[in-house]
Amino acid sequence: MALNRKLILGGVEIPRGSNLTIHLELPKLYNTPTQLPLRVIRGRKDGPVVFISAAIHGDELNGIEIIRRFRKLNILSKLRGTIILVPIVNVYGIMTLSRYLPDRRDLNRSFPGSIKGSLASRVAKIFFDEVVRHCDLGIDLHTGSLHKSNLPQVRTNIDNDLTFSLAKAFQAPVVLHSELRDGSLRAVAQEQGIPILLYEAGEALRFDEIAIRIGVKGIVNVLRTYEMLPKSVKIRQSKTPIVSRISQWIRSSESGMIRTIKALGDTVQKNEIIAYIDEPLGESSFEIKALFDGVIIGKSEIPLVQEGDAIFHIAKIKNLESAEDKLEFFNENAIEQSEFYELNNEEIIE
């Protein structure tokens, strides 16, 4: 990482010790001016540059609240380096509560983008060039898609020592190995030598309080591990995540009404019944079974299913008993409100 460097974003130089809001110009929407808002927090001491982004998909709201709470933490006064906060990347999609842009393209399949391309391509180009290229690390915040919930999880390349160590430091319940997808922010950033952690938690168009708290604390944990924030003098038992290299969505074999037996975060055994699909007007009922031992990290939240719909996302694990023990640390009672708010009041090591 380059230190003692001049940092200029959107034509504005960011001096050390500053906390600025910058607006990047985006393509107009039916001649209505549109801007991409950034909050830049630069510590007095030099260090890495990290971006934290949310709402690349316009219906993913948890990340916006995570960033809002994070930027209010007193510990940021001790920051070494620079944080670029981008709470709403897809400013077009959020206007209509849509995952996509008005051109129906997925922004997270449009990188690195082109200033002469589609609307999605142009937004991707501006975000990547004006923000991502300046950074040493990124944390990208997501939720499940519409009518699907995700157990809080960090997705990254677990074969990369740096990203794997940071993913574990985040202390979400699950660390999932995730292959790169063409056109995604993570894939293009990796080509440029910029590692990214992807935090998935909750459901589109909904706030999930536990997912938000884990997200705020996880960002602080990563920045502490990255030596950008001072460590706490308080010693807490570390939460060890479940690590999985393989996951798979189970798709419905029939159409009907789904009656779930297993919930998000439950462990399952191979061939265990996890749901039934019932015919609304008939007598038939169809079993849905787990394909392998694992933990449910994503599920459909709508009772109506069509044949072929993705209904359960299961991360494959070998030791179910160990996984159950680890998941105990991440239930609602384990994420105490006092622990969350202690981030503003705890003693720290200088």
C-alpha positions in Angstrom: 0.0 0.0 0.0 1.2 3.5 -0.8 1.6 5.8 2.2 2.1 9.6 2.5 0.2 10.0 -0.7 -2.1 12.8 -1.8 -5.7 11.7 -2.0 -8.0 13.4 -4.5 -11.6 12.3 -5.0 -13.9 14.0 -7.4 -11.4 16.8 -7.9 -11.3 17.5 -4.2 -8.1 17.0 -2.2 -8.7 15.2 1.2 -6.3 16.6 3.8 -5.4 14.5 6.8 -7.6 14.8 9.8 -10.7 15.8 7.8 -14.3 14.5 7.5 -15.8 15.6 4.3 -18.9 14.9 2.1 -18.2 14.8 -1.6 -20.8 14.5 -4.4 -19.7 12.8 -7.7 -21.7 13.7 -10.8 -23.6 10.8 -12.3 -25.5 10.6 -15.6 -28.7 12.6 -15.5 -32.1 10.7 -15.2 -34.5 12.3 -17.7 -32.5 15.5 -17.4 -32.7 15.4 -13.6 -29.2 15.9 -12.0 -28.0 12.9 -10.1 -25.1 12.6 -7.7 -23.2 9.9 -5.9 -22.6 11.0 -2.2 -19.4 10.0 -0.5 -18.4 10.6 3.1 -14.6 10.6 3.5 -13.0 10.3 6.9 -9.2 10.7 6.9 -7.2 10.2 10.0 -4.3 12.4 11.1 -1.9 9.5 10.8 -1.3 8.0 7.4 -2.4 4.5 6.6 -4.4 2.4 4.2 -7.4 3.6 2.2 -10.6 1.5 2.6 -14.0 1.9 1.0 -17.2 0.6 2.5 -20.1 0.5 0.1 -23.8 -0.5 0.2 -26.8 -0.6 -2.0 -25.1 -1.6 -5.2 -28.5 -3.2 -5.5 -31.1 -0.6 -4.9 -33.3 -2.7 -2.7 -30.6 -3.8 -0.2 -31.1 -1.5 2.8 -29.2 -3.0 5.7 -25.8 -1.7 4.5 -27.1 1.9 4.4 -28.0 1.7 8.1 -24.7 -0.1 8.9 -22.7 2.7 7.4 -24.9 5.4 9.1 -24.2 3.8 12.5 -20.6 3.2 11.8 -19.7 6.8 10.9 -21.1 8.0 14.2 -18.6 5.9 16.3 -16.3 7.9 18.5 -13.5 5.4 17.8 -13.1 6.9 14.3 -11.3 9.9 16.0 -8.4 7.4 16.4 -8.4 6.4 12.7 -5.1 5.8 10.9 -5.6 6.1 7.2 -8.7 6.8 5.2 -12.2 5.4 5.0 -14.5 6.2 2.0 -18.1 5.6 2.9 -20.5 5.1 0.0 -23.9 4.2 1.5 -25.9 4.2 -1.7 -24.0 3.2 -4.9 -27.2 2.5 -7.0 -28.9 5.9 -6.4 -31.3 5.2 -9.3 -32.5 1.8 -8.0 -33.2 3.0 -4.5 -35.6 5.7 -5.9 -37.9 2.9 -7.1 -36.8 0.2 -4.5 -35.5 -1.8 -7.3 -32.5 -4.1 -7.4 -31.5 -2.9 -10.8 -31.0 0.4 -12.7 -33.6 2.0 -14.9 -32.1 0.2 -17.9 -32.8 -3.2 -16.1 -29.1 -4.0 -15.8 -27.4 -5.3 -12.7 -24.8 -2.8 -11.6 -22.8 -5.6 -10.0 -22.4 -7.3 -13.4 -21.3 -4.1 -15.1 -17.8 -3.5 -13.9 -15.3 -2.1 -14.8 -17.8 -0.1 -16.9 -17.4 2.3 -19.8 -18.1 6.0 -20.0 -19.6 5.3 -23.4 -21.7 2.3 -22.4 -25.1 1.8 -20.9 -26.3 3.7 -17.8 -25.2 0.8 -15.5 -21.8 0.7 -17.3 -21.3 4.5 -16.8 -22.2 4.3 -13.1 -19.8 1.4 -12.6 -17.0 3.3 -14.4 -17.4 6.4 -12.3 -17.6 4.4 -9.0 -14.6 2.3 -9.9 -12.4 5.0 -11.1 -13.3 7.7 -8.6 -13.5 5.4 -5.5 -12.3 1.8 -5.8 -9.0 2.5 -7.6 -7.8 4.7 -4.8 -8.2 2.0 -2.2 -6.2 -0.9 -0.7 -9.3 -2.8 0.6 -13.0 -2.8 0.2 -16.0 -4.0 2.3 -19.1 -4.3 0.2 -22.5 -4.7 2.0 -25.4 -6.8 0.6 -28.6 -8.5 1.6 -30.5 -11.4 0.1 -32.5 -10.7 -3.0 -36.3 -10.0 -2.9 -38.2 -12.5 -0.7 -35.0 -14.3 0.3 -33.1 -13.9 3.6 -29.4 -14.6 4.2 -27.8 -15.6 7.5 -25.0 -13.0 8.2 -22.0 -14.3 6.3 -18.8 -13.0 4.7 -18.0 -14.2 1.2 -14.4 -14.0 -0.1 -11.6 -16.1 -1.5 -10.5 -18.3 1.4 -7.4 -19.3 -0.4 -6.1 -15.7 -0.1 -4.4 -15.4 3.3 -5.2 -11.7 3.7 -8.9 -11.8 2.8 -9.4 -15.1 4.7 -7.9 -13.6 7.9 -10.0 -10.5 7.6 -13.1 -12.5 6.9 -12.6 -14.5 10.1 -11.9 -11.3 12.0 -15.3 -9.8 10.9 -16.9 -12.5 13.1 -20.0 -13.2 11.1 -21.5 -16.6 11.7 -20.3 -18.0 8.4 -17.3 -17.4 6.1 -18.1 -18.8 2.6 -15.7 -19.3 -0.2 -17.1 -17.5 -3.2 -15.9 -17.8 -6.8 -15.6 -14.6 -8.8 -18.3 -13.6 -11.3 -17.6 -11.8 -14.5 -18.4 -8.1 -14.3 -18.7 -8.1 -10.5 -17.1 -5.4 -8.4 -15.1 -8.0 -6.5 -13.8 -9.7 -9.7 -12.6 -6.5 -11.3 -11.1 -5.1 -8.1 -9.2 -8.3 -7.6 -7.7 -8.0 -11.1 -6.4 -4.6 -9.9 -5.0 -6.0 -6.7 -7.7 -4.6 -4.5 -9.2 -7.3 -2.2 -12.8 -7.1 -1.2 -14.9 -8.7 1.6 -18.6 -9.1 0.7 -21.0 -9.1 3.7 -24.4 -10.7 3.0 -27.1 -10.5 5.7 -30.8 -10.2 5.9 -33.5 -9.6 3.3 -34.1 -7.0 0.6 -36.3 -4.0 1.6 -36.1 -4.9 5.3 -33.9 -3.9 8.2 -32.5 -6.8 10.2 -31.3 -5.5 13.6 -29.0 -8.4 14.4 -27.5 -8.3 10.9 -26.9 -4.6 11.2 -25.2 -4.9 14.6 -23.0 -7.7 13.4 -22.1 -5.6 10.4 -21.1 -2.5 12.3 -19.0 -4.6 14.8 -17.6 -6.6 11.9 -16.3 -3.5 10.1 -14.6 -2.3 13.3 -13.1 -5.8 13.8 -11.6 -5.7 10.2 -10.2 -2.2 10.6 -8.6 -3.2 13.9 -7.1 -6.2 12.3 -5.9 -4.0 9.4 -4.3 -1.8 12.0 -6.4 1.3 11.1 -8.2 1.4 14.5 -6.8 0.8 18.0 -7.6 -2.4 19.7 -9.8 -2.6 22.8 -8.3 -3.2 26.2 -11.4 -5.4 27.0 -10.8 -9.1 26.3 -13.8 -10.9 24.9 -14.2 -14.4 23.8 -13.6 -14.5 20.1 -16.5 -15.7 17.9 -15.1 -18.4 15.6 -17.1 -18.5 12.3 -18.1 -21.6 10.4 -16.0 -21.9 7.3 -17.4 -23.5 4.2 -15.9 -24.0 0.7 -19.0 -25.3 -1.0 -22.7 -24.2 -0.9 -25.7 -25.0 -3.1 -29.2 -23.8 -3.5 -32.0 -26.4 -3.3 -34.6 -25.8 -5.9 -38.3 -26.8 -5.7 -39.2 -29.9 -7.6 -42.9 -29.0 -7.5 -45.2 -25.9 -7.5 -47.4 -25.1 -4.5 -47.2 -23.8 -0.9 -44.0 -24.4 1.1 -44.2 -25.5 4.7 -40.7 -25.2 6.2 -39.4 -27.5 8.9 -35.9 -25.9 9.2 -35.1 -22.2 9.8 -32.3 -19.9 8.8 -29.2 -20.9 10.7 -30.3 -24.5 11.5 -27.9 -27.3 10.8 -29.2 -30.2 8.6 -28.1 -33.7 7.8 -28.0 -35.3 4.4 -31.5 -36.5 3.3 -33.1 -34.8 6.3 -36.6 -33.4 5.5 -36.3 -29.6 5.7 -39.7 -28.6 4.1 -42.8 -29.9 2.4 -44.5 -28.5 -0.7 -48.3 -28.9 -0.5 -50.9 -28.6 -3.3 -53.3 -25.7 -2.4 -56.4 -27.6 -3.6 -55.1 -31.2 -3.7 -53.9 -33.8 -1.3 -50.4 -34.3 -2.5 -47.4 -33.2 -0.3 -43.8 -33.4 -1.6 -40.7 -33.6 0.6 -37.7 -31.3 0.3 -34.5 -33.0 1.6 -31.0 -31.7 2.4 -28.5 -32.7 -0.2 -25.6 -32.9 2.3 -24.6 -32.1 5.9 -24.6 -28.3 6.4 -26.1 -25.2 7.7 -28.9 -23.2 6.1 -27.4 -19.8 5.2 -30.2 -18.6 2.9 -33.9 -19.3 2.4 -37.0 -18.1 0.6 -39.4 -16.1 2.7 -42.5 -16.3 0.5 -44.8 -19.3 0.9 -45.6 -19.6 -2.8 -43.1 -21.5 -4.9 -42.9 -22.5 -8.5 -41.1 -25.6 -9.8 -37.5 -24.6 -10.1 -37.5 -21.8 -7.5 -34.5 -21.6 -5.2 -35.8 -22.2 -1.7 -32.9 -23.1 0.6 -29.2 -22.2 0.4 -27.0 -24.7 2.3 -23.3 -24.4 3.1 -21.6 -27.7 3.3 -19.8 -28.6 6.6 -18.2 -31.7 8.0 -18.7 -31.3 11.7 -22.4 -30.6 12.6 -21.8 -30.6 16.3 -19.0 -28.1 16.1 -21.1 -25.9 13.8 -24.0 -25.9 16.3 -21.7 -24.8 19.1 -20.3 -21.9 17.0 -23.8 -20.8 16.0 -24.7 -20.4 19.6 -22.5 -17.3 19.8 -24.5 -15.6 17.1 -28.0 -15.9 18.4 -29.9 -12.8 19.4 -29.0 -13.1 23.0 -25.3 -13.2 22.2 -25.4 -9.8 20.4 -26.2 -7.7 23.4 -27.1 -4.0 22.9 -24.5 -3.1 25.5 -21.8 -4.7 23.4 -22.8 -2.7 20.4 -22.9 0.6 22.1 -19.7 0.0 24.0 -17.9 0.8 20.7 -18.5 4.4 21.6 -17.3 4.2 25.1 -14.7 1.4 25.5 -11.2 1.9 26.5 -8.7 1.4 23.7 -5.0 0.7 23.3 -3.2 3.6 21.7 
